[in-house]
Amino acid sequence: MIENVPDTPLGRLYREHIGLILEGNIEAILDQYTDDAILISSFEKKPLVFRGREELRQHFQGILAIKDLKTSIGFWGEVDQDLLMITEGIEMTAGGQTARMRFADSWVLRDGRIAVHFAGMVQYPDGSLC
């Protein structure tokens, strides 16, 4: 379930992105990114940087166990179909455990594909804040 996503090109890309994660379709996810994309993540309470398709593949391998993902957008800001900043509440099941967290994601697109992705977890499943 995805709530509060506008019907815009970036909104459709976001919906597709979440759907591909749930399908476990890594190749299609990677096709949403430029070949030289950079993803900066705070998922592990320290900065992790993934550069290019193969490193992004490593990052996305780690989220393939997600089931029953529910996302509710708290804030959606987009500019000119190539800049996106969102905050989202996430509830998901992975490995038989349910987790709730909050994210702040930002995308910079180039030619319709994600070139820079700031993947910021701001509230971890244990309730701690980043």
N, C-alpha and C positions, 0 to 999 in steps of 0.2 A: 504494500500500500504506500502510495506517495501522495502527500497532501501539500497544497498551497504552491504548486509549481505552475507558472504562467504558460500559456500556449504561445510561446515565442520560439525562434530558432534555438536559443540557448536552453530554454525550458525543454524542448524536444530532445536536445542532445543530452541533457541531464537525465531525463526519463529513460532514454536509450541506454545510457551509461549504467544506471541502476539495474535495468533489466538484464544487461549483459553480465553484470556481476552475479546476479542471481542464477543465470543460465550457466555460469562458469566458462563463458566464451572468451578466453584470454586473447585469442588472436583478434577478435572483433574489438575488444577493449583497446588493445594496442593500436589498432587502426584508427582509433579516435585521437591518437597522439601523433605529433610530428616525430620524424625519425630521430631528431636531436632533443626531444623533450626532456625537461627536468621536473621531477616531482620531489618536493620537500615535505617530509612527514614528521609529525610529532607523536605518532602512534605508540612509541615505546618510551615516552617521557624524555627523549633526547632527540636532537635533530638527525634525521636520516635523509640522505640525498641519493636519489636514483636518477641516472643519466642514460638516456637512450633506450632503445627497445628491449635489449636483453636485461638491463637492470630493472626496468619497469616490469618486465615479466616476473622477476623475482618478487617484487613487491606485491603484485596481484596474485601470485601463487598463494600467498599467505592469507588471502581473504576468500578463497574458494569454498571454504567450509560454511560460509554464511547461509543460513536458511531463514525464511520468514522475516525478511527485512521490512521494517516499517520506518519511513522517514517523513518527518513533518518540518517543512521549511518555516523558520521563525523570521528570517530576513532574506530578501532576494533583491539584489541590486545588479543591474547589467547596463553596459554602455556599448553602444554601436555594434552589437552582436559579436564582440570579440573580447569583452571583459566581463567577468562574473564574480560576484562575491555573495556568499550565502552563509547563513547559520542554519543548522538543522539538528533536530532531536532525532536520535536513532534508537530503535529497539530491534534487536536481532537475536536469533538463536544460532549458536555454533557449538558443535560438540555436545549437544544436548543441554547446554546452558543458555539461559536468557540473559542478555546484557543490555543496559541502557546507558547512553552516553550522549554528548553534544559535540558537534563538529563545527568548525568554521573553514569552509573550503573557498578557494579562489582559483579561477582559471584565467589564463591569458591565451587567447586563440590566435593562430596564424593560418590564414587560408582555410578557415573552417575547422581546424584541428587544434587540439590542446598542445601548446608549446611549453607552458609553465603551469604547474599545479601545486598550490600550497594546500596541503592536506593536514589541517590542524585539528587535532582532538583537543577540545578545551575542557571537557569534563569526562574523566575516565569512568569505566564501569564500577570502580570501587568508590566513586563519588568525589575523588580528589580532582583538583583543578590544575590545569597546566599554566 
